[in-house]
Protein backbone atom coordinates (compact mmCIF):
# COMPACT_ATOMS: atom_id res chain seq x y z
CA UNK A 1 0.00 0.00 0.00
CA UNK A 2 1.29 3.49 -0.85
CA UNK A 3 0.53 6.57 1.18
CA UNK A 4 -1.58 7.87 -1.72
CA UNK A 5 -4.04 5.00 -1.25
CA UNK A 6 -7.32 6.38 0.00
CA UNK A 7 -7.84 5.79 3.68
CA UNK A 8 -4.59 3.89 4.23
CA UNK A 9 -2.65 6.77 5.70
CA UNK A 10 -5.62 7.84 7.79
CA UNK A 11 -5.71 4.62 9.81
CA UNK A 12 -1.92 4.74 10.23
CA UNK A 13 -1.87 8.22 11.66
CA UNK A 14 -5.18 8.37 13.57
CA UNK A 15 -3.79 6.92 16.85
CA UNK A 16 -1.40 9.87 17.15
CA UNK A 17 -3.91 12.67 16.61
CA UNK A 18 -5.01 12.97 20.24
CA UNK A 19 -3.07 15.35 22.53
CA UNK A 20 -2.13 14.11 25.99
CA UNK A 21 -2.45 16.70 28.76
CA UNK A 22 0.50 15.27 30.71
CA UNK A 23 2.85 15.53 27.73
CA UNK A 24 1.64 19.02 26.82
CA UNK A 25 2.02 20.42 30.33
CA UNK A 26 5.44 18.82 30.72
CA UNK A 27 6.56 20.33 27.43
CA UNK A 28 5.49 23.78 28.62
CA UNK A 29 7.52 23.29 31.81
CA UNK A 30 10.65 21.88 30.17
CA UNK A 31 10.59 24.66 27.57
CA UNK A 32 9.55 27.87 29.30
CA UNK A 33 11.40 27.32 32.58
CA UNK A 34 14.83 26.77 30.93
CA UNK A 35 14.14 29.69 28.58
CA UNK A 36 13.51 32.16 31.41
CA UNK A 37 16.48 30.82 33.40
CA UNK A 38 18.76 31.23 30.39
CA UNK A 39 17.43 34.76 29.79
CA UNK A 40 18.14 35.67 33.43
CA UNK A 41 21.68 34.34 33.37
CA UNK A 42 22.35 35.89 29.96
CA UNK A 43 21.58 39.25 31.53
CA UNK A 44 23.83 38.52 34.53
CA UNK A 45 26.64 37.41 32.23
CA UNK A 46 26.85 40.89 30.66
CA UNK A 47 29.02 41.88 33.62
CA UNK A 48 31.34 38.93 32.92
CA UNK A 49 31.74 38.60 29.15
CA UNK A 50 29.70 39.55 26.10
CA UNK A 51 30.83 36.27 24.53
CA UNK A 52 29.30 34.32 27.40
CA UNK A 53 26.11 36.32 26.90
CA UNK A 54 26.06 35.47 23.19
CA UNK A 55 26.62 31.78 23.95
CA UNK A 56 23.69 31.76 26.37
CA UNK A 57 21.64 33.70 23.81
CA UNK A 58 22.17 31.01 21.19
CA UNK A 59 21.03 28.28 23.60
CA UNK A 60 18.04 30.37 24.68
CA UNK A 61 17.20 30.94 20.99
CA UNK A 62 16.80 27.18 20.66
CA UNK A 63 14.23 27.20 23.46
CA UNK A 64 12.49 30.16 21.80
CA UNK A 65 12.09 28.01 18.69
CA UNK A 66 10.62 25.29 20.90
CA UNK A 67 8.21 27.88 22.37
CA UNK A 68 7.13 28.69 18.84
CA UNK A 69 6.38 25.02 18.19
CA UNK A 70 4.05 25.04 21.22
CA UNK A 71 2.40 28.15 19.75
CA UNK A 72 2.24 26.39 16.38
CA UNK A 73 0.50 23.34 17.84
CA UNK A 74 -1.99 25.54 19.69
CA UNK A 75 -2.85 27.18 16.35
CA UNK A 76 -3.67 23.73 14.97
CA UNK A 77 -5.67 22.93 18.13
CA UNK A 78 -3.42 19.92 18.58
CA UNK A 79 -1.68 20.86 21.83
CA UNK A 80 -4.76 20.62 24.04
CA UNK A 81 -8.17 19.10 23.51
CA UNK A 82 -9.73 22.22 25.00
CA UNK A 83 -10.15 25.14 22.57
CA UNK A 84 -9.80 27.80 25.27
CA UNK A 85 -6.57 26.24 26.57
CA UNK A 86 -5.11 26.35 23.06
CA UNK A 87 -6.08 30.02 22.70
CA UNK A 88 -4.67 31.07 26.07
CA UNK A 89 -1.36 29.23 25.73
CA UNK A 90 -1.19 30.16 22.05
CA UNK A 91 -1.63 33.86 22.81
CA UNK A 92 0.98 33.82 25.60
CA UNK A 93 3.56 31.95 23.53
CA UNK A 94 2.65 34.24 20.62
CA UNK A 95 3.65 37.25 22.71
CA UNK A 96 6.96 35.58 23.56
CA UNK A 97 7.63 34.87 19.87
CA UNK A 98 6.12 38.14 18.52
CA UNK A 99 3.38 36.35 16.53
CA UNK A 100 -0.37 37.07 16.90
CA UNK A 101 -2.26 33.83 17.52
CA UNK A 102 -5.44 34.31 15.48
CA UNK A 103 -3.77 36.05 12.55
CA UNK A 104 -1.09 33.38 12.18
CA UNK A 105 -3.57 30.55 12.68
CA UNK A 106 -5.54 31.82 9.68
CA UNK A 107 -2.60 32.27 7.30
CA UNK A 108 -1.00 29.00 8.36
CA UNK A 109 -4.22 27.06 7.82
CA UNK A 110 -4.31 28.48 4.29
CA UNK A 111 -0.73 27.29 3.83
CA UNK A 112 -1.69 23.76 4.84
CA UNK A 113 -4.73 23.74 2.56
CA UNK A 114 -2.82 25.02 -0.46
CA UNK A 115 0.83 23.96 -0.10
CA UNK A 116 2.15 22.96 -3.51
CA UNK A 117 -0.91 24.32 -5.34
CA UNK A 118 0.30 26.62 -8.11
CA UNK A 119 -3.12 28.28 -8.37
CA UNK A 120 -3.34 29.12 -4.66
CA UNK A 121 0.02 30.65 -3.81
CA UNK A 122 0.63 33.80 -1.82
CA UNK A 123 -0.68 33.23 1.71
CA UNK A 124 1.54 31.83 4.45
CA UNK A 125 4.18 30.48 2.07
CA UNK A 126 7.53 31.32 0.47
CA UNK A 127 7.19 33.48 -2.65
CA UNK A 128 7.80 31.00 -5.46
CA UNK A 129 7.61 31.65 -9.21
CA UNK A 130 7.60 29.26 -12.13
CA UNK A 131 10.08 29.62 -15.00
CA UNK A 132 7.47 31.14 -17.30
CA UNK A 133 6.32 33.58 -14.62
CA UNK A 134 9.85 34.72 -13.88
CA UNK A 135 10.79 35.17 -17.54
CA UNK A 136 7.65 37.25 -18.08
CA UNK A 137 8.49 39.68 -15.28
CA UNK A 138 9.73 43.20 -16.04
CA UNK A 139 13.37 43.83 -15.00
CA UNK A 140 12.49 45.62 -11.75
CA UNK A 141 10.27 42.78 -10.49
CA UNK A 142 12.96 40.25 -11.44
CA UNK A 143 15.37 42.21 -9.26
CA UNK A 144 12.87 42.26 -6.39
CA UNK A 145 12.40 38.49 -6.65
CA UNK A 146 16.16 37.91 -6.71
CA UNK A 147 16.59 40.10 -3.64
CA UNK A 148 13.78 38.25 -1.86
CA UNK A 149 15.54 34.95 -2.57
CA UNK A 150 18.91 36.26 -1.39
CA UNK A 151 19.94 34.42 1.83
CA UNK A 152 20.86 37.63 3.66
CA UNK A 153 17.50 39.20 2.87
CA UNK A 154 15.50 36.06 3.63
CA UNK A 155 17.21 34.95 6.83
CA UNK A 156 18.48 38.22 8.35
CA UNK A 157 16.25 41.04 7.13
CA UNK A 158 13.29 38.65 6.78
CA UNK A 159 12.85 37.86 10.50
CA UNK A 160 13.13 41.54 11.44
CA UNK A 161 10.47 42.57 8.93
CA UNK A 162 8.08 39.66 9.49
CA UNK A 163 8.18 39.32 13.27
CA UNK A 164 8.70 42.97 14.28
CA UNK A 165 6.78 44.85 11.58
CA UNK A 166 4.44 42.74 9.45
CA UNK A 167 2.82 40.83 12.33
CA UNK A 168 2.03 44.09 14.17
CA UNK A 169 -0.75 44.86 11.68
CA UNK A 170 -4.03 43.08 11.04
CA UNK A 171 -5.08 41.53 7.76
CA UNK A 172 -7.59 43.56 5.72
CA UNK A 173 -10.31 40.94 6.16
CA UNK A 174 -9.57 40.13 9.79
CA UNK A 175 -12.61 39.74 12.02
CA UNK A 176 -13.04 41.53 15.34
CA UNK A 177 -11.69 38.63 17.42
CA UNK A 178 -8.55 38.40 15.31
CA UNK A 179 -7.99 42.16 15.47
CA UNK A 180 -8.36 42.24 19.25
CA UNK A 181 -5.93 39.32 19.58
CA UNK A 182 -3.35 41.20 17.50
CA UNK A 183 -3.76 44.27 19.73
CA UNK A 184 -3.35 42.10 22.85
CA UNK A 185 -0.21 40.54 21.38
CA UNK A 186 1.24 43.95 20.49
CA UNK A 187 0.44 45.28 23.96
CA UNK A 188 2.09 42.24 25.54
CA UNK A 189 5.25 42.66 23.45
CA UNK A 190 5.54 46.41 24.05
CA UNK A 191 4.60 46.14 27.72
CA UNK A 192 6.98 43.28 28.42
CA UNK A 193 9.83 44.97 26.58
CA UNK A 194 9.22 48.27 28.38
CA UNK A 195 9.19 46.53 31.76
CA UNK A 196 12.48 44.77 31.07
CA UNK A 197 14.07 47.98 29.79
CA UNK A 198 13.01 49.67 33.03
CA UNK A 199 14.36 46.81 35.17
CA UNK A 200 17.72 46.17 33.47
CA UNK A 201 18.18 49.09 31.08
CA UNK A 202 17.49 49.27 27.36
CA UNK A 203 21.11 48.51 26.42
CA UNK A 204 21.13 45.28 28.43
CA UNK A 205 17.72 44.34 27.06
CA UNK A 206 18.90 44.75 23.46
CA UNK A 207 22.15 42.88 24.09
CA UNK A 208 20.26 39.91 25.52
CA UNK A 209 17.06 39.87 23.47
CA UNK A 210 18.53 41.08 20.16
CA UNK A 211 20.85 38.17 19.32
CA UNK A 212 18.33 35.71 20.75
CA UNK A 213 15.62 37.07 18.46
CA UNK A 214 17.83 37.14 15.35
CA UNK A 215 19.12 33.58 15.82
CA UNK A 216 15.70 32.08 16.54
CA UNK A 217 14.04 34.08 13.76
CA UNK A 218 16.60 33.08 11.15
CA UNK A 219 16.46 29.44 12.25
CA UNK A 220 12.64 29.47 12.18
CA UNK A 221 12.48 30.80 8.65
CA UNK A 222 15.19 28.35 7.60
CA UNK A 223 13.20 25.41 8.95
CA UNK A 224 10.09 26.53 7.08
CA UNK A 225 12.04 27.28 3.91
CA UNK A 226 14.13 24.13 3.65
CA UNK A 227 11.25 21.72 4.20
CA UNK A 228 9.39 22.85 1.10
CA UNK A 229 12.14 24.21 -1.15
CA UNK A 230 14.09 21.05 -2.00
CA UNK A 231 14.88 20.11 -5.59
CA UNK A 232 12.20 17.52 -6.36
CA UNK A 233 9.40 19.06 -4.35
CA UNK A 234 5.73 19.02 -5.32
CA UNK A 235 3.83 21.70 -7.22
CA UNK A 236 0.76 21.15 -9.37
CA UNK A 237 -2.09 23.20 -10.77
CA UNK A 238 -5.47 23.04 -9.04
CA UNK A 239 -6.86 20.24 -11.24
CA UNK A 240 -3.91 17.90 -10.62
CA UNK A 241 -3.16 18.95 -7.02
CA UNK A 242 -3.60 16.29 -4.35
CA UNK A 243 -3.50 16.90 -0.59
CA UNK A 244 -1.71 13.66 0.33
CA UNK A 245 0.87 13.98 -2.44
CA UNK A 246 1.50 17.60 -1.43
CA UNK A 247 2.11 16.48 2.16
CA UNK A 248 4.27 13.46 1.40
CA UNK A 249 6.18 14.79 -1.61
CA UNK A 250 6.06 18.54 -1.05
CA UNK A 251 7.23 18.35 2.57
CA UNK A 252 10.50 16.75 3.57
CA UNK A 253 11.78 14.69 6.47
CA UNK A 254 14.56 16.85 7.87
CA UNK A 255 16.82 14.29 9.52
CA UNK A 256 18.52 16.14 12.35
CA UNK A 257 20.63 15.13 15.35
CA UNK A 258 18.45 14.00 18.26
CA UNK A 259 19.03 17.15 20.30
CA UNK A 260 17.98 19.37 17.38
CA UNK A 261 14.80 17.34 16.86
CA UNK A 262 14.00 17.99 20.52
CA UNK A 263 14.80 21.72 20.34
CA UNK A 264 12.76 22.17 17.15
CA UNK A 265 9.78 20.25 18.47
CA UNK A 266 10.15 17.48 15.87
CA UNK A 267 9.15 19.87 13.08
CA UNK A 268 11.69 17.99 10.96
CA UNK A 269 9.01 15.31 10.55
CA UNK A 270 7.27 17.84 8.38
CA UNK A 271 5.60 15.36 6.08
CA UNK A 272 3.74 13.83 9.03
CA UNK A 273 2.71 17.28 10.21
CA UNK A 274 1.35 18.25 6.78
CA UNK A 275 -0.43 14.94 6.41
CA UNK A 276 -2.22 15.55 9.71
CA UNK A 277 -1.76 18.86 11.55
CA UNK A 278 -3.74 17.39 14.46
CA UNK A 279 -0.77 15.27 15.52
CA UNK A 280 0.97 17.00 18.49
CA UNK A 281 4.66 17.64 17.95
CA UNK A 282 5.64 15.09 20.62
CA UNK A 283 3.97 12.27 18.62
CA UNK A 284 5.39 13.13 15.17
CA UNK A 285 8.54 11.03 15.52
CA UNK A 286 6.61 8.06 16.85
CA UNK A 287 4.15 8.19 13.95
CA UNK A 288 7.09 8.32 11.54
CA UNK A 289 8.99 5.43 13.12
CA UNK A 290 6.01 3.11 13.62
CA UNK A 291 4.72 3.27 10.04
CA UNK A 292 7.00 2.23 7.21
CA UNK A 293 4.67 3.69 4.58
CA UNK A 294 5.04 7.13 6.18
CA UNK A 295 8.83 6.96 5.86
CA UNK A 296 8.75 6.77 2.05
CA UNK A 297 9.49 10.48 1.64
CA UNK A 298 12.24 12.88 0.62
CA UNK A 299 14.89 12.88 3.36
CA UNK A 300 17.32 15.75 3.78
CA UNK A 301 20.15 16.21 6.27
CA UNK A 302 21.89 19.27 7.67
CA UNK A 303 24.47 18.97 4.90
CA UNK A 304 22.17 18.25 1.96
CA UNK A 305 19.70 20.90 3.10
CA UNK A 306 22.27 23.58 2.24
CA UNK A 307 21.65 22.78 -1.43
CA UNK A 308 18.21 24.35 -1.10
CA UNK A 309 19.88 27.76 -1.14
CA UNK A 310 20.56 27.30 -4.87
CA UNK A 311 16.93 26.57 -5.76
CA UNK A 312 14.90 29.64 -6.70
CA UNK A 313 12.41 28.89 -9.49
CA UNK A 314 10.00 26.03 -10.13
CA UNK A 315 10.28 24.40 -13.55
CA UNK A 316 6.85 22.98 -14.40
CA UNK A 317 8.16 20.81 -17.24
CA UNK A 318 11.01 19.21 -15.28
CA UNK A 319 8.95 19.13 -12.01
CA UNK A 320 11.88 20.43 -10.02
CA UNK A 321 13.45 23.56 -8.58
CA UNK A 322 16.24 25.23 -10.50
CA UNK A 323 18.60 28.09 -9.70
CA UNK A 324 18.98 31.45 -11.39
CA UNK A 325 22.24 30.27 -12.96
CA UNK A 326 20.44 27.25 -14.49
CA UNK A 327 17.68 29.33 -16.03
CA UNK A 328 19.23 29.85 -19.47
CA UNK A 329 20.13 26.19 -19.84
CA UNK A 330 16.61 25.07 -18.92
CA UNK A 331 14.76 27.48 -21.21
CA UNK A 332 17.11 27.44 -24.21
CA UNK A 333 15.05 24.88 -26.12
CA UNK A 334 11.55 25.77 -25.00
CA UNK A 335 9.03 28.43 -25.83
CA UNK A 336 8.20 30.51 -22.80
CA UNK A 337 4.53 31.47 -22.66
CA UNK A 338 3.81 34.96 -21.34
CA UNK A 339 1.94 34.88 -18.04
CA UNK A 340 0.57 37.53 -15.75
CA UNK A 341 2.22 37.77 -12.36
CA UNK A 342 0.84 40.01 -9.63
N, C-alpha and C positions, 0 to 999 in steps of 0.2 A: 504494500500500500504506500502511495506517495502522499506527501502532505497536501497536495492539491485535491485529493479525493474528498468528496463531500462528506462531511460528518466525521471523518477519521480523526482529524486533528482536534476536533471539538471534544471527543471523549478522552483523548490523551491529556488535554490541558485542563479540563474541567475540575479535577481534584485540587488544583493549585489556585483556583480563583477566589478562594474564601480567605479573607484576612483573619489573623489570629491576634486577639487583643494583647496577649502576653508578649508576643514577638514585637508588635508595634510599639508598645510602651517601653520595652527594653531597648529598642532601637532609638527611641527618643532620648532615653537616659544615656546610652553609650555613645551618642552623637553630640547632643547639646552640652552635657556636662564637660567632656574633654575640650570642646570648642571654647567655652567660657573660661576654663582654667588656662588654656593656651593663650587666650587673648590677655588675660590678667598678667601672666608671666612675661608675655611679649612686651607689655607696657613696662613692667619692672626692669626688664633687661635693657631698656634704653639707657639706663645709668651705668650699664656694664660694657656693652658693645653693640653697635648697630648691626653687626654681622650675626650676632646671636639673636637679635630681634628678627632679622630677615629669615633666619633658619626656623624660628618658631612660627613666623608668619606663613611660611610655605606649608608646614605641617597643619596649621590651623586652616589654611585654604583647602586642604583635603577634607577636613571636617565640614567646611562650609559647602563643599560640593555634596557631601553626604546629607547635609541639611536640605539642600535643594532637591535631592531625590525623595526625601520625606514629603516635601512640598508637592513634588511631581506626582507622587502616589495619591496624595490627598485630592489633587485635581482630577484624578481618574476615579476617585471614590473607592480606591482599592486599599487604603491604609487602615481604615476603620469601616465597620459595617454601618455605623451611624453617620448620617449625612451631616448633622451639626458638628460632630467631632471632627470630621474631615475639614469642614469650613473653618472651625476655630484654629486647629493646628495648621491648616494650610495658610490662613491669614497671618499667623504669628511667624511661621517659617518664611512666608513671603516677605515680611518686613525685614527679616534677617538677611534675605538674599536679594532684596530690592525688586521683587516681582509681585505685582498685584494678582491675587488669587483668582478672582472671577474673570478678569481680562485674559490672563494666560490660559486658564482652563478652556475658554472659548476657542482661542487661536490654536491651541495645541490639539483640541478635539478635531478641528478642521484638518490639521496636519495628518492626524491618524486616518481620517476618512478619505483623504485625497493623496497620500504619499505615493509618488510614482505616476500620478495621473497627469499627463501633459496638458489636459484641458482644464485642470483645476489647480494650477500653480498660483503662488503669490501670498498665501496666508500661512504663517507659522513654519515656513520652510526656507531653505537656502535658495537664493535667486539663481535659477538654472535656465540657460538658453540652449536651444538646439542649434545645430550648424546653420540651418537655413535662416533661423531667426537672427543669429549673430551676424551673418553675412549681410543681411538686409538692413542692419542698423546704420544710421548715419555715423560719421566719424566720432562725434562728441559722445554719443551713447555707447559706442564701442569702448572709448576711453573710460567712461564711468564703470562699465561692466568689468574691464580689466583691473581698475582700481579696487572695485568691490572684491574681486577674487584674489587680490594681493594679500599674502599672509600677514603682513604688518597691519594692513587696514582691517582685515577680518578678525584677527586674534588679539590685537592691541587696541586699536581705535574702536573696533566693533563692540566689545564689552562696555566701554565707557559710554558710547552712544546709546546702546540698547538698554542697559540696566540703569543708567543714571538719568537719561533724557527721555528716550522713547516710552518707557514704561510709566513715566510720570503723568502721561496724558491718556484720556479715555478714547476708545474707538468712537467713530462717528455714530454708529448704530447701537452703542452700548445702552443697556436698560438702566433703570434707576439703581437697582441693587448692585450692578457692576460698577457704576460710577461712584457710589458711596464707598464700596470696597477699595477702589483705587485711592479715594481721598483718605480713607483710614490708613492704608498702606503708606501713602506719602507723609501723613502726619506722624506715623510711627517711625519712619526713617529719619525725618527732620528732627523730631523730638528726641529720639534716642541719640542721634549724632550731637545735637546741641547739649544734651545732658553730659555726654562723655567729654565734649570739648570744655565744658565748665568744670568738670571734675579733674581732668588730667591735662588740660590745655590743648588748643587746636593743633599745635605742632606735633605733640605726642600722638594725638588721635590720628592724624594723617600718616605719620610714620608707621603706626601699627596697622590701621585699617586699609591704607592705600595699597601696599604690596599684597596684602591678603586678598583684597578685592580683585586686583589685576590678575593674580595667579589663578584664582578660582574662576574668574570670568573667562579668561583665555582657555582654561582647561575645559570648562563647560561647553563653550562654543566648539572647541575641537572635538569633544566627544559626540556632539550632535552632528557636526560636519562629516567626520570620518566614517560614521556608521551608515551614511546614505550616499556618499560621494566616492565609492570605490569603482574600479574600472568597469566591471561587468555588472552594473547595478540593474535596476528595473524601472523602465519608463514606458508607458503605453498611452495611446489615446483613449478617450472615454469608452469607446465601443469594445476595445480589446482589454481594458484594464480589469484586473482581478484582485480582490482584497487579499486573498491568501498568498498569491504569487508576489504581490507587492510587499507583504510582510516577510516572506521567506527568502525572496530573491533581491528585494530592494533594501533590506536591512541586514547588516552583517552581524556575525558573532565576533566581537572584539576580544580575542584571547589575551588576557592580561595576567600578570603575576597575581597570586592569591590576595596579597595585601591591597593591591589596586582595585581588584573586584570588590573588596569589602568597602574601601573608601568611596568608590563610585556607586555604591548601592546596586551592584550587579547590572548596571545599565549596559555593560558589554554584551549581555545576552539580549541584544536589541531585537532580534528576530522574534523571540518569545514574547517580548513586551508588545511588539506591533501586532502579533497574532492575537493576543488577548491582553489589553491594557488593564484588565481586572485582576491580573496576577500581581500580588504585592512583590516588591523588589526582593524580599528575603526568600521567595519561593522560585525565582526565575532560574537560578542555577540548578535546583533540584528538578524542575520540569525539563530542563535541557538534558541533564544527565540520565534521567530515568526513561527517556523516550528516544530511541535511536532515530526514528523518522524525523524528529525535530532537530537533529544534529546535522542533517543533510543541507547545509547552508554555506554561504561564503564565509570563510574564516580569515580574519586578518590579525596580525600581531603588532606589537609596538613598532617593530622594524618595517614590516610591509605596509603599515598604515601611513608611513611617511610618503609613500608613492601617491597618495591621494592629493597631495599638494600640486601635482602636475596635471590633474584632471580639471578641466574648466568648462567644457562644452559637451552636450549630449549629441552623439551621432545617431540619428534614428535608423539609418540604413545598417550600420555596423552593430547597433544595439550595445553601445559602449561609450564611456567617457573618453574624450581626447583632450590634449592640451593645446594651447594657443600655437605652439611651435609645430604641431602636427596638422594644423588646419589646412595649409596649402596642399599637403600630400593627400589628405583625405578628400578634398573637393576638386582636385585637378581633373578628374575624369567623370564628373557628374554635373548635371545642370541644377543650379541652385534656384529654387522657386521663391520669388519674393513673398514675404509674409509680413503681417502687421504685428509689431511688438509695442505694447504700451510702455 
